[in-house]
Every structure is written in C-alpha cells, then in structure tokens.
Amino acid sequence: MLVTALSLSGLAALPASAYAAASGTADTVYSIESSKASKSLLLDVVHAGNRLVAVGDRGHILFSDDQGGHWTQARVPTRQMLTAVYFVDERHGWAVGHDAQILASVDGGATWTRQFQDLKREAPLLDVWFKDASSGFAVGAYGALLETRDGGQHWENVSDRLDNPDQFHLNAIAAVKDAGLFVVGEQGSMFRSADWGQTWEHVDGPYQGSLFGVIGTAQSSTLLAYGLRGNLYRSTDFGSNWAPVELKATRGNLEFGLSGATLLADGSLVIVGNGGSVIRSTDDGATFSVFNRPDRISLSAVTAAGNGNLILVGQGGAHTTTPAGAELGQ
C-alpha cells in the first residue's frame, strides 16, 4: 500500500476499554458517489470470491463482478482514506484506514458498516488480516496492534504484546505458510508470531529503512519483505535469516519503492510500487523479472484478474493489465 503522511498521537496508549466505546461518537457521513471513483487514488485490491474489491481515497470502496471491466461504488460510512482491505471468504471482509477506522462487510463488499473509529487521534490503521470470520488483527501507526475474536464486534488494543518501545509504525501484516504471522514497519522493524498472534517475538531484520509490505510464498516458512528504493529481502526460515533479492531493471538496479504484493494461484508472486514498477517471480521469490510501465504511475497493490491478467491499483485508479503489468493492447 502507499504510505501516507501521518499526523499522529499515541494510538497505542489508548486503553482497551476505549475501543468499544469510540465507534459511536460521531454522526455517520457516507462517501460521495462519483462516476470517477474507479479513476481516483486506490490503495488496495483483493478478491471476495470471484468479485474484486478495491479501497482508497475519500472512503471509496469499489467492487467488480467482471474482473475489472466495470466497477460499482459501494455505500460506505466514511469519507476518510481507506488503506487496506481483507476478505476471508466471498462474503466477510474488513477495511481499515484513517481515523483508526475499521469497516466490515457481510455481503461481499456491496455494503459496509463501521465497527470502530477514533476521530480525535487521527491515527491511521494501515493493514488488516483475518484468520477466519471471527479472529483478526489490524496494525497501524505508533505501533498499534488491535485484535478481535468476535468478527469485529469488539476490538482490543494488544499493542503491548510487541517489543516496540519506540512505537514504530506498523505497515503490514501477513500469514506465512506453516509458520505464523509476520509484521513489518518503520525503520526496518519486524515481529513474528508462531501462535497466530497471541505472543510475538522481535526479529532483527536486514534493513534499517521503512518496510512497506510483507508476503508469504507458496513454500513453507518462506516470506518476502519489501520497502524503500527497491529493497527486497527473502527468508526461508520465518525471518531468522534474510538474503537480499537483486532487482535488475533496464537501466540498472531498481530503486523505486515497493508497496504491494500478491500470491497468485499458480504460486507466482507479483510485487508493485512507484515508477510503474511491476516485478514477478516464479521461483518462490528467489529471482524476479522487472517491468516498469511507460506511464511510471505509482502503484499500491495488485491481484489476479481473468485469463492470467492482473488488476493494478494506485495512481489513476484501477488498471487491467497483461501478466507483465502492461496495459492491455499495448
């Protein structure tokens, strides 16, 4: 996802009891319907079964039932930027964003309700992950780690489970096959949980700059972490050891920031970022081919479309592309 400017103050210090009370503190304002919503800034895109669901600026949530050919704007109770979305099945999904908002859908993204927000603190949540329709986590600014065990009816602040005294921003959370959960964030911070979020271990990472994303591969205990200036690292032992992955572009090493990734059904990995960067691996992240779109737009997320094509979102909204990331017909 794209990292936005943060105007933040101490979300991690909020007591757990406040999280249950905060969600009903303001009148509901819905996102404005716009025919141009699919061309505006979008920060994440995922599948809800066969449906595509994308989230972004001004509270926009869009869904498509024809693999990105046409997009319909959902009814959404916010006008704040939404940074991430996650579906556990074709119906149940959650989106997070600015004002520490958490939204939920039970109809595949067509309609949404607000489960939590904290308007006063202006602290965004930056990613969300669910194990099933009941259990999930959200991460965000100032080391925020929130947990729900009842599908989001109640959210508990469990930030103190992390050894993060400087309250580094947490940018992404992902599951790693046969291993557990992994979180990455500001200043190269890394945390892992072998018991799916109940206890966490700080990991000494390979990089001191910000990491914007993490993704598990189709191989057990194998994951990739990525961030600024094309920095990409791979671990085959759940983060105990890391190796840099070289990214060779046409004019030398890739130096654009990487912001979003997806694991395709065939085990391929695709990562996108600034400068129109689209990189792809067919060997569990050991090596990547690099393509930079001629338009050089900033890309924030990627997922599969039909016929092997991709859906890219970011600057300029949603784009349906070839498997390499080029516009169809080019």
Stockholm file with secondary structure:
# STOCKHOLM 1.0

chainA/1-330         MLVTALSLSGLAALPASAYAAASGTADTVYSIESSKASKSLLLDVVHAGNRLVAVGDRGHILFSDDQGGHWTQARVPTRQMLTAVYFVDERHGWAVGHDAQILASVDGGATWTRQFQDLKREAPLLDVWFKDASSGFAVGAYGALLETRDGGQHWENVSDRLDNPDQFHLNAIAAVKDAGLFVVGEQGSMFRSADWGQTWEHVDGPYQGSLFGVIGTAQSSTLLAYGLRGNLYRSTDFGSNWAPVELKATRGNLEFGLSGATLLADGSLVIVGNGGSVIRSTDDGATFSVFNRPDRISLSAVTAAGNGNLILVGQGGAHTTTPAGAELGQ
#=GR chainA/1-330 SS CCCCCCCCCCGGGSCHHHHHHGGGSSCCCCCCCCTTGGGSCEEEEEEETTEEEEEEGGGCEEEESSTTSSCEECBCSCCSCEEEEEESSSSCEEEEEGGGEEEEESSTTSBCEEEECCTTTCCCEEEEEESSSSCEEEEEGGGEEEEESSTTSSCEECGGGSCCTTCCCEEEEEEETTTEEEEEEGGGCEEEETTTTSSCEEECCSCCSCEEEEEECSSTTCEEEEEGGGCEEEESSTTSSCEECCCEETTEECCSCEEEEEECTTSCEEEEEGGGEEEEESSTTSSCEEEECTTCCCEEEEEECGGGCEEEEETTEEEEECTTSCBTTC
#=GC SS_cons         CCCCCCCCCCGGGSCHHHHHHGGGSSCCCCCCCCTTGGGSCEEEEEEETTEEEEEEGGGCEEEESSTTSSCEECBCSCCSCEEEEEESSSSCEEEEEGGGEEEEESSTTSBCEEEECCTTTCCCEEEEEESSSSCEEEEEGGGEEEEESSTTSSCEECGGGSCCTTCCCEEEEEEETTTEEEEEEGGGCEEEETTTTSSCEEECCSCCSCEEEEEECSSTTCEEEEEGGGCEEEESSTTSSCEECCCEETTEECCSCEEEEEECTTSCEEEEEGGGEEEEESSTTSSCEEEECTTCCCEEEEEECGGGCEEEEETTEEEEECTTSCBTTC
//
